[in-house]
Amino acid sequence: MDTGDTAWVLASAALVLLMTPGLALFYGGMVRTKSVLNMMMMSFGALALISVLWVLYGYSIAFGDDLGAGLVGDPTQFIGLKGLLGDSNLVFTVPAMAFVAFQAVFAIITVALISGAIADRAKFGTWMVFSGIWATIVYFPVAHWVFAFDGATAGEDSVGGWIANRLGAIDFAGGTAVHINAGAAGLALALVLGKRIGFGKDPMRPHNLTLVMIGAGLLWFGWFGFNAGSAIGANGIAAVAWVNTMVATGAAALGWLITEKLRDGHATSLGAASGVVAGLVAITPSCSSVNPVGAILLGLVAGVVCAFAVGLKYKLGYDDSLDVVGVHLVGGIWGTLAVGFLATADAPAGVDGLFFGGGVSQLGKQAVGAGAVLVYSFVVTYILGLILQKTIGFRIDTEDEVSGIDLAAHAESAYDLASSSTGTFRPTSGSVSVTSQEVPA
C-alpha cells in the first residue's frame, strides 16, 4: 500500500462526489422555477440510492471475477463488500475500499446525468425505481466491460471485462461507461416520456443562470478528481490527465462561445457553462492518451460540435430537456473516437492514433467500444422505460406538469415569493392548500 496514492484516490473520490450536488445546481438552474426542486431531488435521490446498491452488490457486479465472455462480474463475490475491509486487500497500490469509494461516485453521477433528459415531466417515485433497476442491469455490467482489468480487482487470476481486456479500446475515465451510457439512456427515456407540454412553442428558459454557472464551476473542479483520480495513484499519469483536463475544457468553452457569437450574435453565460461541460465530457476517455496540444484541439472541436448538436432535438423532434444527448452522448462519442485520431505514444497510454502514424486500428477499436455501449444502453433503457410507463406510470399527470412538478411531487416551492412580497398574506379559511401558493414559471 502506498499512502500517497491512497490519499489521492480518497481525495479524488470526494471531488467526484461533489460533482453530483454540482450537477444538481447546474440542472436546477436550467429548468423553470416550478421544477427546480424536483430536478435537484433527482440527483440527490440517485446519490442516496446508488450509494447503498453499490455496497450491497454493485461493486461485485462491476469488479467481481467475470462469469463469462467479459460481460458481468460475479454478484456474490463481494456482496456487502465482504472480504475487502483489511489493509492487505489492494487494488494496484491502494486499499480495495479506497477503490470501492472512488468507483462508487462514478456510478452515482452516471445515473444522475440521465435525469436532465426528462426534466419537468417524470414521477419522482418512478425515477427512483428506474435508477435502481438501470444501475443494476446497465451501469454495473458496463462498468465491468470498461473498467475491470484482468487480475486487478478480484485477485491475480481474475478475469475482467471485454472492452478493457479483449477489445483494447482506451477509455481512461468513462467516456463510454459514463457519458455515452448516460446520453443513450437519456435519449431513450426522452422518447418514452414524450415531449413536454409546449415544447417548441413556449419559452422554456433557464430560471437561474447563476445556479448554472456555480454548478458548472463545481463540475469543473470535481472533474480533476474524475480524470486525474482515474490514474489510481499520485503519479505522472495523474498529472498529464490533470493538465489535459484543464486545457481541453477551456478550449471547449471558447469553441462554444465563438460558435454562439458567429451564429447568434451573442456569447452567453449558458453557452460558457455548457461548453465547459462539453469539454470535460470529451477529454474524459482520452486524457491519458493525448498531449496537451491535442487536448486543446479535442476540446475546441467538442465545443463547436456540441453547440450545434444541442439543436438536433428541434430538427429531429425529441425533447431532451437539458441537452444530455447533445452534450454527453455527442461529446462522449467524439472524445472516445478522438483517441483513434489524436493519441500519441508520448502520452501515458502509449498508443499512436491516425494523425501520429498509428493507422486506423485504434480508431476501429474505439468505434466498436462506443457503439456497443450506445446500443446496449439505448435498447435496455427504452424497454425498461416502456415497462415502467405501462405499469406504475413514468410521466406525471398533465395538470401537475402545468401547475408545477415541485408542488405535485414534493409539496414544496423553491422560492417562497409570497412571504417576501409586500403586504401580509392572510388565509381566508382555516387551512391553505399547497396549490394556492404556487410560484409561476
C-alpha positions as CSV (number, residue, x, y, z in Angstrom):
1,M,0.0,0.0,0.0
2,D,1.2,3.5,-0.9
3,T,-0.1,6.1,1.4
4,G,0.3,9.0,-1.1
5,D,-1.6,7.1,-3.7
6,T,-4.3,6.2,-1.1
7,A,-4.6,9.9,-0.1
8,W,-5.0,11.0,-3.7
9,V,-7.6,8.4,-4.5
10,L,-9.7,9.2,-1.4
11,A,-9.4,12.9,-2.2
12,S,-10.4,12.3,-5.8
13,A,-13.4,10.3,-4.6
14,A,-14.5,13.3,-2.5
15,L,-14.1,15.6,-5.5
16,V,-16.2,13.3,-7.7
17,L,-18.9,13.1,-5.0
18,L,-19.1,16.9,-5.0
19,M,-19.9,16.7,-8.7
20,T,-23.4,15.3,-8.1
21,P,-24.5,18.3,-6.0
22,G,-22.8,20.4,-8.6
23,L,-24.9,18.7,-11.3
24,A,-28.0,19.3,-9.2
25,L,-27.2,23.1,-9.2
26,F,-26.3,23.0,-12.9
27,Y,-29.5,21.2,-13.9
28,G,-31.6,23.0,-11.3
29,G,-30.7,26.4,-12.7
30,M,-31.6,25.3,-16.2
31,V,-35.2,24.4,-15.6
32,R,-38.1,26.7,-14.9
33,T,-39.0,27.9,-11.4
34,K,-41.7,25.3,-10.9
35,S,-39.4,22.4,-11.5
36,V,-36.1,23.3,-9.8
37,L,-36.5,21.3,-6.6
38,N,-37.6,18.1,-8.4
39,M,-34.6,18.5,-10.7
40,M,-32.2,18.7,-7.8
41,M,-34.0,15.9,-5.9
42,M,-33.4,13.5,-8.9
43,S,-29.7,14.0,-8.4
44,F,-29.8,13.7,-4.6
45,G,-32.1,10.7,-4.9
46,A,-29.6,8.9,-7.2
47,L,-26.8,9.8,-4.7
48,A,-28.7,8.2,-1.9
49,L,-29.9,5.0,-3.7
50,I,-26.8,4.1,-5.7
51,S,-24.6,4.6,-2.6
52,V,-26.4,1.7,-1.0
53,L,-26.8,-0.5,-4.0
54,W,-23.1,-0.2,-4.8
55,V,-22.1,-1.6,-1.4
56,L,-24.7,-4.4,-1.5
57,Y,-23.9,-5.8,-4.9
58,G,-23.0,-3.1,-7.5
59,Y,-19.2,-3.3,-6.9
60,S,-19.3,-7.0,-7.1
61,I,-21.1,-7.0,-10.5
62,A,-18.7,-4.4,-11.8
63,F,-15.4,-5.7,-10.4
64,G,-16.0,-9.3,-9.4
65,D,-14.4,-12.1,-11.3
66,D,-16.0,-12.4,-14.8
67,L,-18.8,-15.0,-15.2
68,G,-18.0,-15.5,-18.9
69,A,-17.4,-13.5,-22.1
70,G,-16.3,-10.4,-20.2
71,L,-19.9,-9.3,-19.7
72,V,-20.6,-9.3,-16.0
73,G,-18.8,-9.9,-12.7
74,D,-19.8,-12.3,-10.0
75,P,-22.5,-10.5,-8.0
76,T,-21.9,-12.7,-4.9
77,Q,-18.1,-12.5,-4.8
78,F,-18.0,-9.1,-2.9
79,I,-21.6,-8.9,-1.8
80,G,-21.8,-6.4,1.0
81,L,-18.1,-5.8,0.3
82,K,-17.2,-9.0,2.1
83,G,-13.5,-9.7,2.2
84,L,-12.4,-6.2,1.3
85,L,-12.0,-4.5,4.7
86,G,-8.4,-5.3,5.5
87,D,-5.4,-3.3,4.5
88,S,-3.9,-6.4,2.8
89,N,-6.6,-6.2,0.1
90,L,-5.1,-4.0,-2.5
91,V,-6.2,-2.7,-5.9
92,F,-2.9,-1.6,-7.5
93,T,-1.3,0.3,-4.7
94,V,-4.4,1.4,-2.7
95,P,-6.7,-0.4,-0.3
96,A,-9.6,-2.1,-2.0
97,M,-12.0,0.1,0.0
98,A,-10.4,3.3,-1.4
99,F,-11.1,1.9,-4.9
100,V,-14.6,1.0,-3.9
101,A,-15.2,4.5,-2.8
102,F,-13.8,6.0,-6.0
103,Q,-15.8,3.9,-8.3
104,A,-19.0,4.4,-6.3
105,V,-19.2,8.1,-7.1
106,F,-18.8,7.3,-10.8
107,A,-21.9,5.1,-10.6
108,I,-23.8,7.8,-8.8
109,I,-23.2,10.6,-11.2
110,T,-23.8,8.4,-14.3
111,V,-27.4,7.8,-13.1
112,A,-27.9,11.4,-12.1
113,L,-26.8,12.6,-15.5
114,I,-29.8,10.8,-17.2
115,S,-32.3,12.9,-15.3
116,G,-31.6,16.1,-17.4
117,A,-33.2,14.5,-20.4
118,I,-36.6,14.1,-18.7
119,A,-36.8,17.3,-16.7
120,D,-40.2,18.7,-15.8
121,R,-42.3,15.5,-16.5
122,A,-41.1,12.4,-14.6
123,K,-42.6,11.0,-11.5
124,F,-40.1,11.0,-8.7
125,G,-41.1,7.6,-7.3
126,T,-40.8,6.0,-10.7
127,W,-37.4,7.8,-11.3
128,M,-36.1,6.1,-8.1
129,V,-37.3,2.7,-9.2
130,F,-35.8,3.3,-12.6
131,S,-32.5,4.4,-11.1
132,G,-32.1,1.2,-9.1
133,I,-33.0,-1.1,-11.9
134,W,-31.0,0.8,-14.5
135,A,-27.9,0.8,-12.4
136,T,-28.2,-2.9,-11.8
137,I,-28.8,-4.1,-15.4
138,V,-27.0,-1.3,-17.3
139,Y,-24.3,0.6,-15.4
140,F,-22.9,-2.1,-13.3
141,P,-22.3,-4.5,-16.2
142,V,-21.0,-1.8,-18.5
143,A,-18.6,-0.6,-15.8
144,H,-17.3,-4.3,-15.8
145,W,-16.8,-4.1,-19.5
146,V,-14.8,-0.9,-19.4
147,F,-13.1,-0.7,-16.0
148,A,-12.4,-4.3,-14.9
149,F,-8.9,-5.3,-15.9
150,D,-7.7,-8.8,-15.6
151,G,-6.0,-9.5,-12.3
152,A,-6.5,-6.1,-10.9
153,T,-9.7,-6.0,-8.7
154,A,-10.7,-9.6,-7.9
155,G,-7.4,-11.5,-7.4
156,E,-4.4,-12.2,-9.5
157,D,-6.1,-14.8,-11.6
158,S,-9.4,-12.9,-12.1
159,V,-10.9,-12.1,-15.5
160,G,-12.3,-8.7,-16.3
161,G,-14.4,-7.0,-18.9
162,W,-14.3,-7.5,-22.7
163,I,-13.7,-3.8,-23.7
164,A,-10.9,-3.4,-21.2
165,N,-9.0,-6.6,-21.9
166,R,-10.1,-8.1,-25.2
167,L,-11.0,-5.2,-27.4
168,G,-8.3,-2.9,-26.3
169,A,-10.2,0.3,-26.6
170,I,-8.9,3.2,-24.4
171,D,-11.4,4.8,-22.0
172,F,-9.4,6.3,-19.3
173,A,-12.1,7.7,-17.1
174,G,-15.5,6.9,-18.5
175,G,-16.3,8.3,-21.9
176,T,-18.2,5.1,-22.8
177,A,-19.3,3.8,-19.3
178,V,-20.4,7.2,-18.0
179,H,-21.2,9.7,-20.8
180,I,-22.2,7.6,-23.8
181,N,-24.1,5.3,-21.4
182,A,-26.0,8.2,-19.8
183,G,-26.6,10.0,-23.0
184,A,-28.0,7.0,-24.8
185,A,-30.2,6.3,-21.8
186,G,-31.4,9.9,-21.7
187,L,-32.4,9.7,-25.4
188,A,-34.3,6.5,-24.8
189,L,-36.3,8.0,-21.8
190,A,-37.0,11.2,-23.7
191,L,-38.6,9.2,-26.4
192,V,-40.6,7.0,-24.0
193,L,-41.9,10.0,-22.0
194,G,-42.5,12.2,-25.0
195,K,-42.3,16.0,-25.3
196,R,-43.0,18.5,-22.5
197,I,-46.3,20.4,-22.9
198,G,-45.4,23.5,-25.0
199,F,-42.1,22.1,-26.3
200,G,-41.0,24.1,-29.4
201,K,-43.8,26.7,-28.8
202,D,-43.5,28.1,-25.3
203,P,-40.3,29.7,-23.9
204,M,-38.6,27.3,-21.5
205,R,-35.7,29.4,-20.5
206,P,-33.4,28.6,-17.5
207,H,-34.8,30.3,-14.4
208,N,-31.5,31.0,-12.7
209,L,-28.3,31.2,-14.7
210,T,-26.3,32.0,-11.5
211,L,-27.0,28.4,-10.3
212,V,-26.0,27.1,-13.7
213,M,-22.6,28.9,-13.6
214,I,-22.0,27.7,-10.0
215,G,-22.9,24.2,-10.9
216,A,-20.6,24.2,-13.9
217,G,-17.7,25.6,-11.8
218,L,-18.2,22.8,-9.3
219,L,-18.3,20.2,-12.1
220,W,-15.0,21.5,-13.5
221,F,-13.4,21.5,-10.0
222,G,-14.6,18.0,-9.2
223,W,-13.7,16.7,-12.7
224,F,-10.0,16.8,-11.8
225,G,-10.7,14.0,-9.3
226,F,-12.8,12.3,-12.0
227,N,-10.0,12.2,-14.6
228,A,-6.7,12.6,-12.7
229,G,-8.0,10.3,-9.9
230,S,-8.5,7.6,-12.5
231,A,-4.7,7.1,-12.5
232,I,-5.4,5.4,-9.1
233,G,-2.2,7.0,-7.8
234,A,-0.4,10.3,-7.3
235,N,1.9,9.9,-10.3
236,G,2.8,11.3,-13.7
237,I,-0.3,9.8,-15.3
238,A,-2.5,11.8,-13.0
239,A,-0.5,15.0,-13.7
240,V,-0.9,14.5,-17.5
241,A,-4.6,13.8,-17.1
242,W,-5.0,17.0,-14.9
243,V,-3.3,19.3,-17.4
244,N,-5.2,17.8,-20.4
245,T,-8.5,18.2,-18.5
246,M,-7.8,21.9,-17.8
247,V,-6.9,22.9,-21.3
248,A,-9.5,20.8,-23.2
249,T,-12.2,22.3,-21.0
250,G,-11.0,25.8,-21.6
251,A,-10.8,25.3,-25.3
252,A,-14.3,23.8,-25.5
253,A,-15.7,26.8,-23.6
254,L,-14.0,29.1,-26.1
255,G,-15.2,27.0,-29.1
256,W,-18.8,27.1,-27.9
257,L,-18.7,30.9,-27.2
258,I,-17.2,31.6,-30.7
259,T,-19.9,29.4,-32.3
260,E,-22.6,31.3,-30.5
261,K,-21.1,34.7,-31.3
262,L,-20.9,33.9,-35.0
263,R,-24.2,32.1,-35.2
264,D,-26.4,34.1,-32.9
265,G,-24.5,37.4,-32.3
266,H,-24.1,36.8,-28.6
267,A,-21.8,34.8,-26.4
268,T,-23.9,33.7,-23.4
269,S,-23.3,32.5,-19.9
270,L,-25.3,29.4,-20.6
271,G,-23.1,28.7,-23.6
272,A,-20.0,29.1,-21.5
273,A,-21.3,26.7,-18.8
274,S,-22.4,24.2,-21.5
275,G,-19.0,24.5,-23.3
276,V,-17.2,23.7,-20.0
277,V,-19.2,20.5,-19.6
278,A,-18.8,19.5,-23.2
279,G,-15.0,19.8,-22.9
280,L,-15.0,17.8,-19.7
281,V,-17.0,15.1,-21.3
282,A,-14.9,14.9,-24.4
283,I,-11.5,14.7,-22.6
284,T,-12.6,12.1,-20.1
285,P,-11.8,9.0,-22.2
286,S,-8.7,10.5,-23.8
287,C,-6.9,12.4,-21.1
288,S,-4.2,9.7,-20.8
289,S,-3.6,9.3,-24.5
290,V,-3.2,12.8,-26.0
291,N,-0.7,15.5,-25.4
292,P,-1.8,19.0,-24.2
293,V,-1.9,20.4,-27.7
294,G,-4.0,17.5,-28.8
295,A,-6.2,18.1,-25.8
296,I,-6.7,21.7,-26.9
297,L,-7.8,20.6,-30.4
298,L,-10.0,17.9,-29.0
299,G,-11.7,20.4,-26.7
300,L,-12.1,23.1,-29.4
301,V,-13.9,20.6,-31.7
302,A,-16.1,19.4,-28.8
303,G,-17.2,22.9,-28.0
304,V,-18.2,23.6,-31.7
305,V,-19.8,20.2,-32.3
306,C,-21.8,20.1,-29.1
307,A,-23.0,23.7,-29.6
308,F,-24.6,22.6,-32.9
309,A,-25.7,19.2,-31.6
310,V,-28.0,20.6,-28.9
311,G,-30.2,21.9,-31.7
312,L,-30.8,18.5,-33.1
313,K,-33.8,17.9,-30.8
314,Y,-35.7,20.6,-32.6
315,K,-34.9,19.2,-36.0
316,L,-35.5,15.6,-35.1
317,G,-38.4,16.1,-32.7
318,Y,-37.3,14.6,-29.4
319,D,-37.4,16.6,-26.2
320,D,-34.0,16.3,-24.4
321,S,-34.8,18.9,-21.8
322,L,-31.3,19.8,-20.7
323,D,-29.2,18.6,-23.6
324,V,-27.9,15.3,-22.2
325,V,-27.9,13.9,-25.7
326,G,-26.2,17.0,-27.3
327,V,-23.5,17.3,-24.7
328,H,-22.9,13.9,-23.1
329,L,-23.8,11.5,-25.9
330,V,-22.2,13.5,-28.7
331,G,-19.3,14.8,-26.6
332,G,-18.7,11.2,-25.3
333,I,-18.7,9.8,-28.8
334,W,-16.3,12.5,-30.1
335,G,-13.9,12.1,-27.1
336,T,-13.9,8.3,-27.5
337,L,-13.2,8.4,-31.2
338,A,-10.7,11.2,-30.8
339,V,-8.3,8.7,-29.2
340,G,-8.1,7.0,-32.6
341,F,-7.1,10.3,-34.2
342,L,-5.1,12.3,-31.7
343,A,-3.5,9.7,-29.4
344,T,0.3,9.8,-29.2
345,A,2.7,7.2,-27.9
346,D,4.4,10.0,-25.9
347,A,1.4,10.2,-23.6
348,P,1.0,7.6,-20.8
349,A,-1.4,5.3,-22.7
350,G,1.5,4.7,-25.2
351,V,-0.7,4.5,-28.3
352,D,-0.4,6.3,-31.6
353,G,-3.6,7.4,-33.4
354,L,-4.1,8.1,-37.0
355,F,-2.6,11.5,-37.0
356,F,0.6,10.2,-35.4
357,G,1.2,7.3,-37.8
358,G,-0.8,4.7,-35.9
359,G,-3.2,3.8,-38.7
360,V,-6.9,3.1,-38.2
361,S,-6.6,0.1,-35.9
362,Q,-7.1,2.1,-32.6
363,L,-9.9,4.1,-34.2
364,G,-11.7,0.9,-35.1
365,K,-11.4,-0.3,-31.5
366,Q,-12.7,3.0,-30.2
367,A,-15.7,2.9,-32.5
368,V,-16.6,-0.7,-31.5
369,G,-16.5,0.2,-27.8
370,A,-18.6,3.3,-28.2
371,G,-21.1,1.6,-30.4
372,A,-21.6,-1.4,-28.2
373,V,-22.2,0.8,-25.1
374,L,-24.6,3.1,-27.0
375,V,-26.7,0.3,-28.4
376,Y,-26.9,-1.7,-25.2
377,S,-27.8,1.3,-23.1
378,F,-30.4,2.7,-25.5
379,V,-32.2,-0.6,-26.1
380,V,-32.3,-1.8,-22.5
381,T,-33.3,1.7,-21.2
382,Y,-36.0,2.0,-23.8
383,I,-37.5,-1.3,-22.9
384,L,-37.2,-0.6,-19.1
385,G,-38.8,2.8,-19.6
386,L,-41.8,1.4,-21.5
387,I,-42.4,-1.3,-18.9
388,L,-42.4,1.3,-16.1
389,Q,-44.6,3.7,-18.1
390,K,-47.1,0.9,-18.8
391,T,-47.2,-0.4,-15.2
392,I,-46.6,2.2,-12.5
393,G,-46.5,5.2,-14.8
394,F,-43.4,7.3,-15.5
395,R,-44.8,10.6,-16.8
396,I,-46.7,12.9,-14.4
397,D,-50.3,14.0,-15.0
398,T,-50.9,16.8,-17.4
399,E,-52.4,19.0,-14.6
400,D,-49.4,18.5,-12.4
401,E,-47.0,19.2,-15.3
402,V,-48.7,22.5,-16.0
403,S,-49.0,23.6,-12.4
404,G,-45.5,22.6,-11.4
405,I,-43.9,19.3,-10.5
406,D,-42.3,20.7,-7.4
407,L,-45.7,21.1,-5.7
408,A,-47.2,17.9,-7.1
409,A,-44.3,15.6,-6.2
410,H,-42.7,17.3,-3.2
411,A,-45.4,19.7,-1.8
412,E,-42.7,22.5,-1.8
413,S,-41.7,25.5,-3.8
414,A,-38.1,26.6,-4.4
415,Y,-38.8,30.2,-3.8
416,D,-41.4,31.4,-1.2
417,L,-42.3,34.6,-3.0
418,A,-45.5,35.1,-1.1
419,S,-43.7,35.7,2.2
420,S,-41.3,38.2,0.7
421,S,-43.9,40.3,-1.2
422,T,-45.4,43.5,0.2
423,G,-48.3,43.2,2.5
424,T,-49.4,40.4,4.8
425,F,-50.6,37.0,3.5
426,R,-53.9,36.1,5.3
427,P,-55.7,32.9,4.5
428,T,-59.4,33.2,4.3
429,S,-60.1,29.8,5.8
430,G,-58.6,27.5,8.5
431,S,-56.2,25.9,6.1
432,V,-54.4,26.8,3.0
433,S,-53.9,24.3,0.2
434,V,-50.4,23.8,-1.2
435,T,-51.6,24.7,-4.7
436,S,-52.7,28.2,-3.5
437,Q,-49.0,29.0,-3.0
438,E,-47.9,28.0,-6.5
439,V,-45.0,30.0,-7.8
440,P,-45.5,30.9,-11.5
441,A,-43.0,29.6,-14.0
